[in-house]
Amino acid sequence: MLSSIRYKFLAYVLLPTLVIIGVGAFFLKYRMEENMVSFVENVASEITAKSAEKVSEWFEGLLKEVKALSESEEVVSALKERSLRSFMFKRDFYEAFFIAYPDGMAFTSMGISRDLSNHDYFKRIVLNGEQAVISDVVVSALTGNPVCVIAVPVKDESGKLIGVFGANVLIERLNDYVRGISMGGKGFAWIVDSTGLVIAHTQEDMSLRLNILNPEGFNFRGLESLGVKMIKGEKGFGKYWSSKEEVYLFFHPIKVAKGWSFGLSIYKDQLFVPITKLMITLNGIFLLILFFVGISLFVVTSSLTSPISALAKSIEKFGMGDLTTEFKADGSGEIFQISNSLRNMANSLKGSIASIAKVSSFLDARSSELLSMSEVLEDKSRIVFGKMESMDDFGQKVRDFLLKVNSMLEELVLDAENVYNLSVKLTSKTGDIKMAAKEGKEALYIVDDVVGEIWDETGATKGAGKELLDRVKDVGKVIEMINSIAEQTSLLALNAAIEAARAEDKGKGFAVVAEEIKKLAERSKSLTSSVAPVLLSIERETQRVGVAIDVLEGVVKRAFDQSAFATQKLSKILSNVEEVVSLGEELAEIAKGQSSSLKSLSEPMSTVSQAVADITKDVGKVKELLDRQAGLVKSVGEIGLSLKEASVKLMDLINKFVF
């Protein structure tokens, strides 16, 4: 934890600072170099222009002097006398003076004669009529020194060309001049003539040896293209390479001499030496700043990580489920506020877990009670279903018996009708009739007993149905209570999730527990929601069973009344049969009346038989309802078992906490 925070401080503070300083240093260096190049370009261009102008002025001064001498009487007389007196022309910067005739024959101030007819400067004056010519540098035939020639025409009073006057100018003076030009010790100056020959250079080994149009042997690259521009009279700036060093070249034409140019070369590395030194100094300052920033960060992180590490250990212990953990921190800063927030969160979470524990215990007890009640209801349903099956079997037996009785009554009717015609056989048959009457009476007694049992079973079934309805209502109340508990549990789970969210990463464990509690609460609510319609269906079916039992009770009562009526009739038949012996004479009339009586008895018996059939049909419906009710009760039991399992899981989750 301690190292992590320190590394993060270093990563988030030192690295960005280092990057910013690096980028700033690079940008500063780039801008300084750019400004330096721009500054040097302006200054060097200005120096080059001024130097070229100064050289031009120097040559113009020499040219004016030569022109003035050419117009003097001494030069005109010398042309006439073919003699040039040397003592008149001792001047600085000059090697010698000369006069030349139009044929090219020349005489120098050193007493030497020469033929100049093939020299370019002579032709340009004599043939082209130029008024002044400054030649390229040549080696003097008089002394072997490098010189350039300034030549002007000489004319008589009529303006006719009578000769050429000129002077050999020592180039050494130009070398002295360019050696005095520098850019703070970082550059060198040089002059080239129209042939590209360097006639003056700060470095002596370059003068009169280097030709910029063909710099072989000097390891220069890119100089030829710049040399072409220079001898064309252009001005500007360019780059060339000397070995592996980049060199900036600034050049400007010397106007007085055609094709001559003044150049100023500056090595790039030497140009940026001050910038490099400055950047080294700045980098040292930046590194020193970074060092002090790192020390400050180390001190700050050391003061922060100790209480944070203690809180981290407490949070880890708290995250393992020990809700009794205390969060302590000294002072009044942010860490102290964090510890207070964690303490408040722990207290709130302990309260929430305790409340959830109580709710889960209550849910466990209620689910056990619901499971027990579902088992009782299932047992009661099985008992009632068994009773209904017994009633169904008994009803079938009664129906079969009544069919037999009805058949017997039909036979009695036939017998009674035959009595009238077979009165002679009355005596022999009275015993059979008496026996049949007794059997019918006994059968009716049995019917009375069966109907009584049906009456008793119907009452018991009605009581069981009422008890079942009361139990269903009790289960409904329990479901409502469980639903309320589930809603409270969901609310508590939500509060726990909120508290866990406030703890961020350290509260992830609580968030998982809160999510499980929320799921269990939602499942409990879902189960109770599914139980409610089942209970409502049970209640409705139970009410329908009660209605069916009430109908059955009415039918049984009618059957009982009809059975009593049939018993009364059979008793009367038996009495009549007993009187047959004594009332033989009246047998025909009695037989006729008996036949009517038996016919009237057949209709109630048919009614009783139909009533028993209806009872059997209703009992079948009751069995179907009870079968459906048994399925619903089984569903209630399964739901109760699911609630029991959910409450056990909830208790297991809660038992992981120490509070």
Secondary structure, DSSP 8 states (H G I E B T S, - for coil): -HHHHHHHHIIIIIHHHHHHHHHHHHHHHHHHHHHHHHHHHHHHHHHHHHHHHHHHHHHHHHHHHHHHHHTSHHHHHHHHHT---GGG---TTEEEEEEE-TTSEEEETTS-EEE-TT-HHHHHHHTT--S-EE---EE-TTTS-EEEEEEEEEE-TT--EEEEEEEEEETHHHHHHHHT--STTSEEEEEE-TTSBEEEESSTTTTTT-BTTS-TTTTEESHHHHHHHHHTT--EEEEEEETTEEEEEEEEE-TTSTT-EEEEEEEHHHHTHHHHHHHHHHHHHHHHHHHHHHHHHHHHHHHHHHHHHHHHHHHHHHHTTBTT------SSSHHHHHHHHHHHHHHHHHHHHHHHHHHHHHHHHHHHHHHHHHHHHHHHHHHHHHHHHHHHHHHHHHHHHHHHHHHHHHHHHHHHHHHHH-GGGHHHHHHHHHHHHHHHHHHHHHHHHHHHHHHHHHHHHHHHHHHHHHHHHHHHHHHHHHHHHHHHHHHHHHHHHHHHHHTGGGGHHHHHHHHHHHHHHHHHHHHHHHHHHHHHHHHHHHHHHHHHHHHHHHHHHHHHHHHHHHHHHHHHHHHHHHHHTTTGGGHHHHHHHHHHHHHHHHHHHHHHHHHHHHHHHHHHHHHHHHHHHHHHHHHHHHHHHHHHHHHHHHHHHHTTSB-
